[in-house]
C-alpha cells in the first residue's frame, strides 16, 4: 500500500466510525488539502473494492421490498405480491440493494497471517469432558465430526469439519413486533451469521470484519 492509500483508508475509517456526513467529509478534505491529499468517497470505495477483491453486487428488489429478484424471481418483470413493476420506462430497476458476497470475505481471512493463526482455534481445540466451554464442546458438534457430509441426499467422502481449513458458521434468527404491538401484527425476522472458528474473545472482531 502507498502512503496515499493508507491516508485514504484512515480518513474513510474516521468517516465511518464518527458517522460523518459526506458534506463534512468533503469539507475536511478541502480544509487540509495543503497538508494531505484525501480522495473522494467514491474513489476510496472503488480502491477498497479493488484492494479487498470484494465487489458489492447490486440486486434488484421490489419497490415495496416484498422480494428480491433472485432465483425463481430473477426473470420476473413485476412483483408477485404487490404487482409493482420491476423496471422504470427506461429499463432501470425501481429499487436495488447492495450485497457483499460472503465467500470472498471468508477467503480474505486466509490472506492475513495473524488471522490464520486465530482460525486454527477450532482444529486445535481440545474438548472438555465435563463442561461446555465453547460450541466445540457440544455433543452435536462432536457428533457431526463423525458424520459424512450429505449434499442433496448424496453422501460425500469427507466428514464435517475434517479439514483444518473448514469454517464453521452459526446462523441465528429472531423475530420482533413493530411498535410493540400485539402478536397479530406482522413480525420482522432478522438473520445473522457469525464465524464460529475463532476463540470466543475475538467473536466481536470477526463479526465486524464479516458484517461491518
N, CA and C of each residue as an Amber inpcrd file, in Angstrom:
protein
   636
   0.8320000  -1.1960000   0.0000000   0.0000000   0.0000000   0.0000000
   0.8720000   1.2530000   0.0000000   0.4650000   2.2520000  -0.7500000
   1.1720000   3.5270000  -0.7440000   0.6960000   4.3660000   0.4430000
   1.4330000   5.4280000   0.7290000   1.0140000   6.3280000   1.8060000
  -0.3290000   6.9800000   1.4740000  -0.5530000   7.2320000   0.1830000
  -1.8400000   7.7850000  -0.2390000  -2.9740000   6.8130000   0.0870000
  -2.7490000   5.5300000  -0.1760000  -3.7580000   4.5150000   0.1460000
  -4.0320000   4.4860000   1.6430000  -2.9780000   4.5270000   2.4360000
  -3.1380000   4.4720000   3.8930000  -3.8840000   5.6980000   4.4170000
  -3.5610000   6.8710000   3.8750000  -4.2720000   8.0850000   4.2960000
  -5.7520000   8.0000000   3.9360000  -6.0440000   7.4870000   2.7560000
  -7.4370000   7.3430000   2.3420000  -8.1970000   6.3920000   3.2610000
  -7.5520000   5.2830000   3.6130000  -8.2070000   4.2980000   4.4770000
  -8.4520000   4.8930000   5.8610000  -7.4640000   5.6220000   6.3970000
  -7.6430000   6.2500000   7.7130000  -8.7850000   7.2650000   7.6770000
  -8.8330000   8.0620000   6.6150000  -9.8890000   9.0690000   6.5060000
 -11.2600000   8.4160000   6.3890000 -11.3360000   7.3470000   5.6040000
 -12.6230000   6.6710000   5.4350000 -13.0430000   5.9700000   6.7240000
 -12.0810000   5.4130000   7.4590000 -12.3970000   4.8030000   8.7500000
 -12.9410000   5.8490000   9.7170000 -12.3290000   7.0320000   9.7180000
 -12.8170000   8.1200000  10.5680000 -14.2440000   8.4940000  10.1960000
 -14.5240000   8.5550000   8.9060000 -15.8760000   8.8880000   8.4530000
 -16.8900000   7.8590000   8.9370000 -16.5290000   6.5730000   8.8480000
 -17.4480000   5.5180000   9.2630000 -17.6650000   5.5190000  10.7710000
 -16.5740000   5.5910000  11.5320000 -16.6770000   5.4900000  12.9910000
 -17.3970000   6.6890000  13.5980000 -17.2700000   7.8490000  12.9680000
 -17.8900000   9.0600000  13.5120000 -19.2340000   9.3760000  12.8690000
 -19.6750000   8.5110000  11.9240000 -20.9270000   8.7680000  11.1880000
 -20.9000000  10.1620000  10.5520000 -19.7730000  10.5010000   9.9940000
 -19.5660000  11.8260000   9.4220000 -20.3820000  11.9980000   8.1350000
 -21.1930000  13.0420000   8.0200000 -21.9210000  13.2900000   6.7660000
 -20.9480000  13.5780000   5.6270000 -21.3880000  13.3010000   4.4080000
 -20.4760000  13.4610000   3.2790000 -20.0820000  14.9170000   3.0770000
 -20.9680000  15.8570000   3.4310000 -20.6180000  17.2760000   3.2990000
 -19.4630000  17.6350000   4.2300000 -19.5130000  17.1250000   5.4630000
 -18.4340000  17.3980000   6.4070000 -17.1500000  16.7060000   5.9760000
 -17.2980000  15.5040000   5.4110000 -16.1240000  14.7820000   4.9180000
 -15.4320000  15.5780000   3.8150000 -16.2220000  16.1010000   2.8820000
 -15.6420000  16.9070000   1.8100000 -15.0330000  18.2000000   2.3410000
 -15.6700000  18.7820000   3.3800000 -15.1080000  19.9870000   3.9940000
 -13.7630000  19.6790000   4.6460000 -13.6560000  18.5090000   5.2670000
 -12.3840000  18.1040000   5.8720000 -11.3080000  17.9530000   4.8030000
 -11.6740000  17.3600000   3.6710000 -10.7060000  17.1700000   2.5840000
 -10.1460000  18.5070000   2.1000000 -11.0460000  19.4630000   1.8740000
 -10.5980000  20.7570000   1.3480000  -9.8750000  21.5840000   2.4090000
 -10.2370000  21.3910000   3.6870000  -9.6050000  22.1690000   4.7570000
  -8.1420000  21.7970000   4.9430000  -7.8130000  20.5320000   4.6750000
  -6.4470000  20.0650000   4.9150000  -5.7280000  19.6750000   3.6260000
  -6.2380000  20.1470000   2.4760000  -5.6140000  19.7330000   1.2230000
  -4.2170000  20.3230000   1.0340000  -3.8590000  21.3420000   1.8430000
  -2.4990000  21.8800000   1.7660000  -1.5140000  21.0180000   2.5510000
  -2.0380000  20.1000000   3.3740000  -1.1950000  19.2160000   4.1750000
  -1.2570000  17.7620000   3.7170000  -2.4460000  17.3540000   3.2970000
  -2.6570000  15.9490000   2.9710000  -3.6640000  15.8470000   1.8340000
  -3.4570000  14.8850000   0.9740000  -4.3600000  14.6710000  -0.1570000
  -5.2450000  13.4620000   0.1330000  -6.5460000  13.7080000   0.2370000
  -7.5130000  12.6410000   0.5020000  -8.4790000  12.5810000  -0.6660000
  -8.6620000  11.3950000  -1.1990000  -9.5410000  11.2320000  -2.3520000
 -11.0060000  11.3270000  -1.9490000 -11.8530000  11.4300000  -2.9560000
 -13.2900000  11.4800000  -2.7080000 -13.7790000  10.1280000  -2.1930000
 -14.9640000  10.1450000  -1.6040000 -15.5230000   8.9090000  -1.0570000
 -15.6970000   7.8570000  -2.1480000 -16.1350000   8.2730000  -3.3290000
 -16.3550000   7.3210000  -4.4190000 -15.0470000   6.6540000  -4.8200000
 -13.9770000   7.4420000  -4.9300000 -12.6800000   6.8810000  -5.3200000
 -12.1680000   5.9300000  -4.2450000 -12.3300000   6.3100000  -2.9730000
 -11.8620000   5.4440000  -1.8850000 -12.6170000   4.1270000  -1.8890000
 -13.9340000   4.1850000  -2.0610000 -14.7230000   2.9570000  -2.0910000
 -14.2860000   2.0530000  -3.2330000 -14.0090000   2.6620000  -4.3790000
 -13.5630000   1.8690000  -5.5230000 -12.1970000   1.2360000  -5.2560000
 -11.2970000   2.0040000  -4.6510000  -9.9670000   1.4730000  -4.3320000
 -10.0530000   0.3550000  -3.2920000 -10.9260000   0.5310000  -2.2900000
 -11.0910000  -0.5060000  -1.2730000 -11.6310000  -1.7900000  -1.8850000
 -12.5420000  -1.6440000  -2.8420000 -13.0790000  -2.8280000  -3.5130000
 -11.9840000  -3.5590000  -4.2770000 -11.0990000  -2.7960000  -4.9180000
 -10.0070000  -3.4170000  -5.6740000  -8.9820000  -4.0530000  -4.7390000
  -8.6670000  -3.3570000  -3.6300000  -7.6740000  -3.8800000  -2.6980000
  -8.1800000  -5.1230000  -1.9750000  -9.4410000  -5.1100000  -1.5980000
 -10.0030000  -6.2310000  -0.8430000 -10.4880000  -7.3540000  -1.7460000
 -10.6160000  -7.0600000  -3.0420000 -11.1500000  -8.0210000  -4.0130000
 -12.5700000  -8.4400000  -3.6490000 -13.2770000  -7.5480000  -2.9670000
 -14.6790000  -7.7790000  -2.6180000 -15.5100000  -6.7150000  -3.3180000
 -16.2950000  -7.1350000  -4.2740000 -17.0630000  -6.2080000  -5.0900000
 -18.5430000  -6.2980000  -4.7150000 -19.1330000  -5.1920000  -4.2640000
 -20.5710000  -5.2300000  -3.9580000 -21.3920000  -5.5550000  -5.2030000
 -22.4660000  -6.2890000  -5.0090000 -23.3670000  -6.6300000  -6.1000000
 -24.6960000  -5.9130000  -5.8910000 -25.1410000  -5.2100000  -6.9200000
 -26.4440000  -4.5470000  -6.8660000 -27.5140000  -5.5440000  -7.2970000
 -28.4720000  -5.7940000  -6.4220000 -29.5320000  -6.7660000  -6.6940000
 -30.8700000  -6.0370000  -6.7470000 -31.5980000  -6.2560000  -7.8250000
 -32.9140000  -5.6370000  -7.9640000 -33.8650000  -6.1870000  -6.9070000
 -34.7020000  -5.3170000  -6.3730000 -35.7370000  -5.7730000  -5.4450000
 -37.0030000  -4.9600000  -5.6790000 -38.0810000  -5.4350000  -5.1230000
 -39.3720000  -4.7710000  -5.2760000 -39.3140000  -3.3750000  -4.6600000
 -40.0100000  -2.4370000  -5.2750000 -40.0150000  -1.0730000  -4.7590000
 -40.6180000  -1.0230000  -3.3580000 -41.4760000  -1.9920000  -3.0290000
 -42.0590000  -2.0820000  -1.6900000 -41.3350000  -3.0970000  -0.8060000
 -40.1920000  -3.5870000  -1.3000000 -39.3430000  -4.5200000  -0.5550000
 -40.0250000  -5.8560000  -0.2840000 -40.9280000  -6.2560000  -1.1640000
 -41.5870000  -7.5560000  -0.9950000 -40.6230000  -8.7030000  -1.2900000
 -39.8630000  -8.5910000  -2.3710000 -38.9800000  -9.6730000  -2.7950000
 -37.6880000  -9.0950000  -3.3630000 -36.6990000  -9.9640000  -3.4700000
 -35.5130000  -9.6830000  -4.2800000 -35.6520000 -10.4920000  -5.5610000
 -35.2740000  -9.8970000  -6.6620000 -35.4150000 -10.5800000  -7.9500000
 -34.2290000 -11.5200000  -8.1670000 -34.2340000 -12.5940000  -7.4010000
 -33.1990000 -13.6220000  -7.4930000 -33.8780000 -14.9750000  -7.6470000
 -33.0810000 -15.9670000  -8.0230000 -33.5340000 -17.3490000  -8.1520000
 -34.8280000 -17.4360000  -8.9690000 -35.9170000 -17.9270000  -8.3760000
 -37.1350000 -18.1310000  -9.1630000 -37.7760000 -16.8230000  -9.6130000
 -37.3630000 -15.6960000  -9.0000000 -37.9230000 -14.4000000  -9.3860000
 -37.0100000 -13.6210000 -10.3310000 -35.8800000 -14.2020000 -10.7150000
 -34.8640000 -13.4430000 -11.4510000 -35.3520000 -12.9320000 -12.8060000
 -36.3120000 -13.6140000 -13.4290000 -36.7870000 -13.2100000 -14.7540000
 -38.1080000 -12.4470000 -14.7070000 -38.6320000 -12.2300000 -13.5240000
 -39.9250000 -11.5550000 -13.4080000 -39.8100000 -10.0770000 -13.7730000
 -40.8980000  -9.5460000 -14.2880000 -40.9750000  -8.1300000 -14.6390000
 -41.7780000  -7.3360000 -13.6130000 -42.4760000  -8.0510000 -12.7180000
 -43.2420000  -7.3650000 -11.6800000 -43.2620000  -8.2180000 -10.4190000
 -43.6810000  -7.6060000  -9.3220000 -43.7050000  -8.2970000  -8.0330000
 -44.9350000  -9.1950000  -7.9490000 -44.7900000 -10.4480000  -7.5280000
 -45.9430000 -11.3470000  -7.4380000 -46.8730000 -11.0170000  -6.2720000
 -46.4600000 -10.1260000  -5.3820000 -47.2750000  -9.8140000  -4.2040000
 -48.0040000  -8.4740000  -4.3380000 -47.2770000  -7.4390000  -4.7660000
 -47.9200000  -6.1230000  -4.8720000 -48.1210000  -5.6890000  -6.3180000
 -47.6040000  -6.4770000  -7.2700000 -47.7700000  -6.2310000  -8.7100000
 -47.0770000  -4.9640000  -9.2040000 -46.2000000  -4.3910000  -8.3940000
 -45.4450000  -3.2270000  -8.8510000 -44.4020000  -3.6560000  -9.8810000
 -44.1730000  -2.7790000 -10.8600000 -43.2150000  -3.0910000 -11.9170000
 -41.7910000  -3.1130000 -11.3730000 -41.0010000  -3.9780000 -11.9430000
 -39.5990000  -4.0780000 -11.5380000 -38.7720000  -2.9280000 -12.1020000
 -39.0650000  -2.5240000 -13.3520000 -38.2610000  -1.5250000 -14.0420000
 -39.0680000  -0.2600000 -14.3310000 -38.3330000   0.8190000 -14.5040000
 -38.9370000   2.0590000 -14.9670000 -39.1140000   1.9870000 -16.4810000
 -39.6540000   3.0420000 -17.0570000 -39.8440000   3.0780000 -18.5080000
 -38.5170000   3.0420000 -19.2600000 -37.4370000   3.4420000 -18.5830000
 -36.1070000   3.4140000 -19.2110000 -35.3440000   2.1390000 -18.8660000
 -36.0480000   1.1360000 -18.3400000 -35.4840000  -0.1750000 -18.0110000
 -34.4620000  -0.1080000 -16.8770000 -34.6390000   0.8560000 -15.9970000
 -33.8280000   0.9160000 -14.7900000 -34.6320000   0.3330000 -13.6290000
 -34.0020000  -0.4520000 -12.7500000 -34.7570000  -1.0170000 -11.6210000
 -35.2790000   0.0760000 -10.6970000 -36.5000000  -0.1110000 -10.2210000
 -37.0760000   0.8560000  -9.2970000 -36.3060000   0.9010000  -7.9780000
 -35.7980000  -0.2510000  -7.5660000 -35.1310000  -0.3100000  -6.2650000
 -34.0620000  -1.4010000  -6.3040000 -32.9270000  -1.1420000  -5.6770000
 -31.8600000  -2.1390000  -5.5730000 -31.2870000  -2.1120000  -4.1610000
 -30.6200000  -3.1800000  -3.8000000 -29.8420000  -3.1610000  -2.5680000
 -28.4630000  -3.7280000  -2.8580000 -27.5030000  -3.3130000  -2.0550000
 -26.1130000  -3.6980000  -2.2710000 -25.7810000  -4.9050000  -1.4050000
 -25.2720000  -5.9470000  -2.0450000 -24.9570000  -7.1960000  -1.3520000
 -23.4640000  -7.4630000  -1.4420000 -22.8480000  -7.7460000  -0.3020000
 -21.4370000  -8.1180000  -0.2660000 -21.3500000  -9.6370000  -0.1760000
 -20.8660000 -10.3130000  -1.2110000 -20.7980000 -11.7810000  -1.1870000
 -19.9970000 -12.2840000   0.0090000 -20.4690000 -13.3620000   0.6070000
 -19.8460000 -13.8830000   1.8210000 -18.5310000 -14.5990000   1.5340000
 -18.4790000 -15.4020000   0.4740000 -17.3030000 -16.2440000   0.2270000
 -16.0220000 -15.4250000   0.0740000 -15.9970000 -14.3280000  -0.7100000
 -14.7510000 -13.5470000  -0.7800000 -14.3150000 -12.9980000   0.5740000
 -15.2690000 -12.6780000   1.4430000 -14.8990000 -12.1740000   2.7680000
 -14.2800000 -13.2770000   3.6130000 -14.7940000 -14.4970000   3.4710000
 -14.1860000 -15.6150000   4.1900000 -12.8000000 -15.9250000   3.6420000
 -12.6580000 -15.8560000   2.3220000 -11.3500000 -16.1100000   1.7150000
 -10.3190000 -15.0800000   2.1660000 -10.7830000 -13.8600000   2.4270000
  -9.8560000 -12.8040000   2.8470000  -9.2130000 -13.1140000   4.1930000
  -9.8770000 -13.9370000   5.0190000  -9.2750000 -14.3180000   6.2980000
  -7.9090000 -14.9630000   6.0980000  -7.7770000 -15.7370000   5.0280000
  -6.5610000 -16.5090000   4.8210000  -5.4580000 -15.7020000   4.1380000
  -5.6510000 -14.4080000   4.0050000  -4.6190000 -13.5360000   3.4600000
  -3.9010000 -12.7580000   4.5610000  -4.2370000 -13.0680000   5.8030000
  -3.6330000 -12.3870000   6.9410000  -3.0510000 -13.4330000   7.8860000
  -1.7430000 -13.3670000   8.1330000  -1.0810000 -14.3990000   8.9320000
  -1.6250000 -14.4560000  10.3560000  -1.8750000 -13.2930000  10.9490000
  -2.3910000 -13.2780000  12.3210000  -3.7740000 -13.9170000  12.3790000
  -4.6110000 -13.6270000  11.3780000  -5.9470000 -14.2140000  11.3620000
  -5.8860000 -15.7140000  11.1050000  -4.9400000 -16.1490000  10.2840000
  -4.7910000 -17.5820000  10.0240000  -4.4890000 -18.3220000  11.3240000
  -3.6240000 -17.7450000  12.1550000  -3.3080000 -18.3780000  13.4420000
  -4.5420000 -18.4580000  14.3290000  -5.3660000 -17.4080000  14.3130000
  -6.5950000 -17.4300000  15.1050000  -7.5810000 -18.4620000  14.5630000
  -7.5940000 -18.6250000  13.2510000  -8.5360000 -19.5590000  12.6410000
  -8.1780000 -21.0190000  12.9220000  -6.9900000 -21.2520000  13.4330000
  -6.5970000 -22.6160000  13.7960000  -7.2290000 -23.0490000  15.1120000
  -7.9230000 -22.1390000  15.7560000  -8.5130000 -22.4150000  17.0720000
  -9.4110000 -23.6500000  17.0430000 -10.2820000 -23.7470000  16.0380000
 -11.2210000 -24.8710000  16.0030000 -10.4990000 -26.2010000  15.8330000
  -9.5530000 -26.2640000  14.8830000  -8.8810000 -27.5340000  14.6080000
  -7.9850000 -27.9680000  15.7700000  -7.5220000 -27.0150000  16.5780000
  -6.6420000 -27.3410000  17.7030000  -7.3990000 -27.3990000  19.0280000
  -8.7070000 -27.2140000  18.9730000  -9.4970000 -27.1710000  20.2050000
  -9.5490000 -28.5490000  20.8620000  -9.2980000 -28.5850000  22.1730000
  -9.3800000 -29.8220000  22.9450000 -10.6730000 -29.7990000  23.7570000
 -11.6340000 -30.6740000  23.4380000 -12.9150000 -30.6480000  24.1560000
 -12.7600000 -31.0280000  25.6200000 -13.5850000 -30.4020000  26.4480000
 -13.5730000 -30.7010000  27.8770000 -14.5950000 -31.7980000  28.1550000
 -14.2430000 -32.8100000  28.9140000 -15.1570000 -33.9520000  29.0920000
 -16.3650000 -33.6700000  29.9770000 -16.2900000 -32.6600000  30.8520000
 -17.3720000 -32.4760000  31.8250000 -18.0670000 -31.1290000  31.7460000
 -17.6190000 -30.2330000  30.9070000 -18.2870000 -28.9420000  30.8140000
 -18.2340000 -28.4220000  29.3800000 -19.1530000 -27.5060000  29.0880000
 -19.1800000 -26.8770000  27.7680000 -18.5400000 -25.5040000  27.8900000
 -17.3380000 -25.4090000  27.3800000 -16.6030000 -24.1500000  27.3970000
 -16.8290000 -23.3700000  26.1100000 -17.1060000 -24.0930000  25.0450000
 -17.3150000 -23.4750000  23.7370000 -18.2720000 -24.3610000  22.9490000
 -18.7120000 -23.8630000  21.7970000 -19.6240000 -24.6440000  20.9670000
 -18.9830000 -25.9580000  20.5350000 -17.6620000 -25.9860000  20.4700000
 -16.9680000 -27.1960000  20.0310000 -16.9200000 -28.2670000  21.1170000
 -17.3910000 -27.9420000  22.3290000 -17.5650000 -28.9410000  23.3830000
 -18.9010000 -29.6630000  23.2620000 -19.8100000 -29.1190000  22.4810000
 -21.1780000 -29.6350000  22.4500000 -21.2380000 -31.0240000  21.8290000
 -22.2160000 -31.8010000  22.2690000 -22.3710000 -33.1650000  21.7570000
 -22.7650000 -33.1620000  20.2830000 -23.5330000 -32.1480000  19.8660000
 -23.9540000 -32.0950000  18.4620000 -22.7610000 -31.8730000  17.5400000
 -21.8800000 -30.9650000  17.9220000 -20.6840000 -30.7320000  17.1060000
 -19.8050000 -31.9720000  17.0740000 -19.6280000 -32.6250000  18.2280000
 -18.8040000 -33.8340000  18.2640000 -19.4320000 -34.9400000  17.4110000
 -20.7600000 -34.9680000  17.3670000 -21.4520000 -35.9590000  16.5430000
 -21.2300000 -35.6830000  15.0590000 -21.2510000 -34.3980000  14.6840000
 -21.0290000 -34.0400000  13.2860000 -19.6400000 -34.4680000  12.8110000
 -18.6750000 -34.4300000  13.7020000 -17.3130000 -34.8070000  13.3140000
 -17.2380000 -36.2560000  12.8380000 -18.2030000 -37.0700000  13.2680000
 -18.1960000 -38.4910000  12.8990000 -19.1000000 -38.7900000  11.7050000
 -19.7880000 -37.7600000  11.1970000 -20.7370000 -37.9760000  10.1080000
 -20.1680000 -37.4920000   8.7790000 -20.5480000 -38.1930000   7.7130000
 -20.1620000 -37.7640000   6.3780000 -21.0810000 -36.6320000   5.9110000
 -20.5120000 -35.7280000   5.1590000 -21.2820000 -34.6090000   4.6250000
 -22.2950000 -35.1310000   3.6100000 -23.5200000 -34.6260000   3.6960000
 -24.5890000 -35.0180000   2.7770000 -25.0110000 -33.7890000   1.9890000
 -24.9560000 -33.8800000   0.6670000 -25.3600000 -32.7820000  -0.2120000
 -26.4250000 -33.3070000  -1.1660000 -27.6160000 -32.7260000  -1.0920000
 -28.7330000 -33.1430000  -1.9490000 -28.9860000 -34.6470000  -1.8490000
 -28.9070000 -35.1640000  -0.6330000 -29.1930000 -36.5720000  -0.4030000
 -28.0620000 -37.5240000  -0.7310000 -26.9210000 -36.9980000  -1.1720000
 -25.7850000 -37.8450000  -1.5430000 -24.6770000 -37.7210000  -0.5020000
 -24.2220000 -38.8590000   0.0110000 -23.1230000 -38.8630000   0.9740000
 -21.8030000 -38.5590000   0.2780000 -21.0630000 -37.6310000   0.8380000
 -19.7320000 -37.3190000   0.3340000 -18.6830000 -38.1420000   1.0780000
 -17.4870000 -38.1910000   0.5070000 -16.4230000 -38.9960000   1.1150000
 -15.8480000 -38.3580000   2.3740000 -15.9640000 -37.0380000   2.4920000
 -15.3670000 -36.3600000   3.6430000 -16.4010000 -36.1520000   4.7420000
 -15.9080000 -35.9660000   5.9500000 -16.7640000 -35.7340000   7.1040000
 -16.7930000 -34.2430000   7.4400000 -17.7620000 -33.8800000   8.2630000
 -17.8920000 -32.4840000   8.6550000 -16.6510000 -32.0250000   9.4210000
 -16.1110000 -30.8970000   8.9990000 -15.0040000 -30.2310000   9.6960000
 -13.7660000 -31.1150000   9.8300000 -13.5390000 -32.0080000   8.8510000
 -12.3640000 -32.8700000   8.9630000 -11.1000000 -32.1780000   8.4700000
 -11.2360000 -31.0000000   7.8760000 -10.0700000 -30.2500000   7.4210000
  -9.8270000 -29.0610000   8.3440000  -8.5650000 -28.7740000   8.5960000
  -8.2450000 -27.6210000   9.4400000  -8.6190000 -26.3030000   8.7730000
  -8.9030000 -26.3420000   7.4730000  -9.2660000 -25.1280000   6.7530000
 -10.7790000 -24.9050000   6.7080000 -11.5560000 -25.8410000   7.2470000
 -13.0080000 -25.6810000   7.2470000 -13.4140000 -24.5280000   8.1670000
 -14.4560000 -23.8190000   7.7550000 -15.0080000 -22.7380000   8.5640000
 -16.3700000 -23.1640000   9.0950000 -16.5860000 -22.9560000  10.3770000
 -17.8770000 -23.2710000  10.9910000 -18.6590000 -21.9760000  11.1520000
 -19.8340000 -21.9220000  10.5340000 -20.6840000 -20.7390000  10.6190000
 -21.9270000 -21.0690000  11.4310000 -22.2910000 -20.1810000  12.3350000
 -23.5060000 -20.3460000  13.1300000 -24.5140000 -19.3000000  12.6890000
 -25.7320000 -19.7260000  12.4080000 -26.7750000 -18.8060000  11.9580000
 -27.8410000 -18.6690000  13.0340000 -28.2000000 -17.4350000  13.3300000
 -29.2160000 -17.1530000  14.3410000 -30.3560000 -16.3720000  13.6960000
 -31.5770000 -16.6800000  14.0690000 -32.7340000 -15.9290000  13.5850000
 -33.5720000 -15.5020000  14.7800000 -34.2470000 -14.4020000  14.6230000
 -35.1050000 -13.9110000  15.6940000 -36.1990000 -13.0640000  15.0620000
 -37.2780000 -12.8600000  15.7780000 -38.3700000 -12.0450000  15.2710000
 -38.8010000 -11.0310000  16.3070000 -39.3030000  -9.9000000  15.8300000
 -39.7840000  -8.8840000  16.7610000 -40.9660000  -8.1580000  16.1320000
 -41.8300000  -7.6180000  16.9690000 -43.0220000  -6.9190000  16.5100000
 -42.7190000  -5.4400000  16.3150000 -43.3490000  -4.8550000  15.3140000
 -43.2140000  -3.4260000  15.1000000 -43.9950000  -2.6490000  16.1540000
 -43.4030000  -1.5890000  16.6500000 -44.0930000  -0.6240000  17.5190000
 -44.6800000  -1.2660000  18.7750000 -44.1380000  -2.4050000  19.2060000
 -44.5950000  -3.0810000  20.4240000 -46.1000000  -3.3680000  20.3770000
 -46.5760000  -3.7230000  19.1940000 -47.9950000  -4.0040000  19.0400000
 -48.2880000  -5.4490000  19.4220000 -49.5770000  -5.8230000  19.3660000
 -49.9870000  -7.1660000  19.7590000 -49.4940000  -8.1960000  18.7570000
 -49.6030000  -9.4620000  19.1250000 -48.9470000 -10.5220000  18.3730000
 -49.5350000 -10.7520000  16.9880000 -50.7240000 -10.1880000  16.6970000
 -51.2760000 -10.4250000  15.3610000 -50.6840000  -9.4820000  14.3280000
 -49.8500000  -8.5440000  14.7670000 -49.1910000  -7.6560000  13.8190000
 -48.0730000  -8.4020000  13.1010000 -47.6920000  -7.9210000  11.9010000
 -46.6020000  -8.5910000  11.1720000 -45.3140000  -8.6040000  11.9790000
 -44.6170000  -9.6980000  11.8690000 -43.3540000  -9.8640000  12.5840000
 -42.2020000  -9.6880000  11.6030000 -41.2010000  -8.9300000  12.0170000
 -39.9990000  -8.7660000  11.2100000 -38.9460000  -9.7400000  11.7210000
 -38.3920000 -10.5430000  10.8340000 -37.3890000 -11.5260000  11.2120000
 -36.0060000 -11.0340000  10.8250000 -35.1130000 -11.0710000  11.7660000
 -33.7280000 -10.6960000  11.4920000 -32.8730000 -11.9540000  11.4680000
 -31.8610000 -11.9400000  10.6300000 -30.9750000 -13.0850000  10.4910000
 -29.5390000 -12.6160000  10.6570000 -28.7530000 -13.3960000  11.3370000
 -27.3380000 -13.0710000  11.4700000 -26.5350000 -14.3530000  11.3970000
 -25.3380000 -14.2210000  10.8870000 -24.4340000 -15.3570000  10.7780000
 -23.0960000 -14.9520000  11.3590000 -22.5090000 -15.8180000  12.1560000
 -21.2000000 -15.4900000  12.6790000 -20.2660000 -16.6710000  12.4930000
 -19.0110000 -16.3570000  12.4440000 -17.9830000 -17.3460000  12.1800000
 -17.5630000 -17.9600000  13.5020000 -17.7340000 -19.2870000  13.6320000
 -17.5300000 -19.9610000  14.9090000 -16.2000000 -20.6900000  14.9760000
 -15.2370000 -20.2180000  14.2300000 -13.9610000 -20.9180000  14.2110000
 -12.9420000 -20.2670000  15.1320000 -13.2700000 -19.1210000  15.6920000
 -12.3180000 -18.3470000  16.4600000 -12.5890000 -18.4770000  17.9490000
 -11.6010000 -18.1190000  18.7840000 -11.8380000 -18.0950000  20.2240000
 -12.9730000 -17.1500000  20.5630000 -13.7220000 -17.4260000  21.6370000
 -14.8710000 -16.5780000  21.9760000 -14.5310000 -15.1030000  22.1080000
 -13.3290000 -14.7750000  22.5910000 -12.9810000 -13.3850000  22.8330000
 -12.8130000 -12.5790000  21.5580000 -12.6350000 -13.2410000  20.4060000
 -12.4750000 -12.4750000  19.1750000 -13.7010000 -12.5750000  18.2840000
 -14.8190000 -13.0970000  18.8270000 -16.0430000 -13.1370000  18.0340000
 -16.4430000 -11.7430000  17.5710000 -16.3060000 -10.7510000  18.4810000
 -16.6870000  -9.3930000  18.1190000 -15.8730000  -8.8630000  16.9640000
 -14.5690000  -9.1420000  16.9770000 -13.7080000  -8.7140000  15.8820000
 -14.1230000  -9.3870000  14.5870000 -14.3670000 -10.6930000  14.6450000
 -14.7680000 -11.4290000  13.4510000 -16.0810000 -10.8970000  12.9080000
 -17.0170000 -10.6120000  13.8070000 -18.3130000 -10.0790000  13.3900000
 -18.1410000  -8.7870000  12.6050000 -17.2690000  -7.8930000  13.1010000
 -17.0940000  -6.6100000  12.4330000 -16.4420000  -6.7900000  11.0740000
 -15.5000000  -7.7330000  10.9730000 -14.8540000  -7.9710000   9.6910000
 -15.8580000  -8.5040000   8.6820000 -16.7230000  -9.4040000   9.1330000
 -17.6700000 -10.0300000   8.2130000 -18.8140000  -9.1060000   7.8340000
 -19.3150000  -8.3410000   8.7890000 -20.5930000  -7.6810000   8.5560000
 -20.5760000  -6.1770000   8.7420000 -19.4360000  -5.5950000   9.0480000
 -19.4120000  -4.1420000   9.2060000 -19.6310000  -3.4670000   7.8610000
